[in-house]
Amino acid sequence: MTTLYRLLTEDDTAAFCHKISDALAKGWALHGSPTMSFDAARGVMRCGQAMTKDVAVDYTPDLKLGAQ
C-alpha cells in the first residue's frame, strides 16, 4: 500500500471548492487545514489544500496522481 500526497491550489473561487470536492469523490482525503495566501502579482487570493490517498500501486515519479 502506498500513500500518495497532492497539494491542490486554485484562485479563491468556486473552482477551488469544485477541485477539492472532485478529489474527495475520487477517494482522496483532506490532510491538514486549508491555506490562503494573497498573490500580489495577480491581485488575487489563492487557496491550497493538501490531500492524501492510499492506493495499491507502487510509487514511481511518473505516476499521474490525479488519475489515481
N, C-alpha and C positions, 0 to 999 in steps of 0.2 A: 504494500500500500504506500502510495506517495501522497504527500500533502503539497498541493500547488498553491501559489500565492500570486495575487494580482493587485495592483493599485489602479482603481478606476478613477479617472478625472474628467471634468467637464465644466463648462461655464455654469454659473448658478442659475439654471433654467430647469424647466420640466424635463429636458433631455437628460439631465443628470439623474433624476429620480427614475426615469424610464430605464436608463442603463443599469442602475442598481436593481430595479425590480426584475429586469430580464435575467440578470445573473442569479438572483435568488430563485427564480422559477426554474433555472437550469441546475440547481443543486449547490450553488456557491453559498457560503455563509459569511456574514459580516465578521470582520476581525478588528476589534477596537472601535474607537469612535471616529466619526467623520471629521474632516478638517476643512477649513475655508481659508482662503488667502486672497488678497487683493492683487491683481495683475495690473500694475501701474502702467505698463507699456500699452496695454489694450484698454485700460479703464474699466475692467470688469472683475467681479468676484469669481473665484474658481473654487470648486469643491473636489474633495478626494475621499475615497473610501477603500480601505484595504479589504480584500476578500480572500477566503481560503476554500479549498475543496479537496477532499480525499478521493483519489482515483486509483484504480487497479492497473496502472501502467507504470513503467519505469520512466523516470525523468530524463530527458535529453534537452539540450539548449534549443533545438529546433522544434520542440513541442509547441503546438498552437494552443495557448492557454484558453482563449475564448471558445475554442471548438470542443473543449472538454466538458 
